[in-house]
Amino acid sequence: MPRQWYNLAADVPNDPFMGPDGPVPAEAWAPVFPMNLVEQEYSRERWVDIPEGILELLTRWRPAPLHRAYELEAALGTPARIYYKNESLSPAGSHKPNTAVAQAWYNKEFGIKRLTTETGAGQWGSALAFACSLLGMECKVFMVRISFDQKPYRKLMMQAWGGECIASPSTETQAGRAILEKFPDTPGSLGIAISEAIEAAVSDKSGQTRYSLGSVLNHVMMHQTIIGLEVKKQLEKAGEKKVDVVIGCAGGGSNFAGLAFPFVYDKINGADIDIIPVEPASCPTLTKAPYVYDHGDTAKMTPLVAMYSLGHNFIPPPIHAGGLRYHGMASLVSKAANEGLLRPLAIHQLECYKAGILFARTEGIIPAPETTHAIAATIREANKAKEEGKEKVIVFNFSGHGLMDLLGYDKYLSGELTNYDLPDEVIKKNLEDLAGYPMP
Ligand SMILES: Cc1ncc(COP(=O)(O)O)c(C=O)c1O
């Protein structure tokens, strides 16, 4: 296993957080995050040692296997060699525990007893509940209403690990009450749930509660790079000398960054690699939104972050890939895209589910709806390799299994799902809220 994480901020420094008085100093985060994680957030060190205590936790399920998708290749008749990194084998079923155990461990080191967080699809909430149970900490999760209703089993997983899970918007916070008053039937959004979780953390006067974010932040991207660093070693063992295409689905950006950033490092140093983050066509942050300064949450509790954003008030349509319904994108992923190091792609959900079904029937694993976006892009690339008659090496991140997301498959298989194109006017309207904000 790799013993260090890779920090892309050393090579592609992202723009600073911005507050009303200019760049936000590290100390300002003290009520929200423990200072050891804040230091990581601001770090420009390229390689960061993984503490022994975290390595021990990670070895419960890592290294994660890298599979060659022989059956999918055969079904497509492609000359491409397709590999996928199987992050679905973690106890919570996705890549999320890679940073959950790291964040819980750093918080515990700092003397924190209780973590609050938000969750979209429930994958992150269950990962943090799992991590907190390993470390004997308390965990409270605000789960986006639409997923809370669609995915009762994720809530039960959190409870089995000793976590508390409530639907967001809730009546427990000011942010939640304000939204409910205006939109009583809202499906919720990650932006709203983040506001609630931050408020719940900073309003605990005991000082023993902090907030934990499952994606978007620099330190989360860094914790996930263990994925790509393992993949590099595994590809070498498999005898591969060159990678042509690297693919990951992108919601907040963490599983994509985890696989891709070590390859972005190679690209910066001269390698010719096509690196593709894939998002839903109904929430097209990287492909249709501008690169701006915006808040990470709806209630504007976070400072401004330089990123591609559909606007902090954007409530995405309730597509089934709940983990990809976020108005913004990790600042580091945004910066890398802005520098031309990535080639973002948006795909509609029907193509994604079709790809997920083909994957399940060839490779055998039922992918999470989020993951199907990476598979759909992989299939497009494999078909392109076939047309061009090229033996490309394609690697994608199998970010999670879909065994808790079968309702989406039910809707797809019974023909109830439709595609949803986000009209340009809606995007334009939401971005009006950013008038007067600084530009990166
Ligand atoms: C399986 C899976 N993949 C991908 C994502 C998207 O998040 P991120 O872009 O941070 O990897 C999620 C989020 O919940 C998820 O559960």
The ligand as an ORCA input file, in Angstrom:
! r2SCAN-3c Opt
* xyz 0 1
  C     -20.796      5.472     -5.240
  C     -20.584      6.948     -5.384
  N     -19.846      7.403     -6.405
  C     -19.639      8.715     -6.579
  C     -20.177      9.661     -5.731
  C     -19.952     11.106     -6.022
  O     -19.180     11.754     -5.082
  P     -17.701     12.211     -5.418
  O     -17.780     13.006     -6.684
  O     -17.260     13.017     -4.270
  O     -16.895     10.976     -5.581
  C     -20.950      9.243     -4.653
  C     -21.506     10.234     -3.711
  O     -22.302      9.974     -2.879
  C     -21.157      7.858     -4.468
  O     -21.879      7.410     -3.460
*
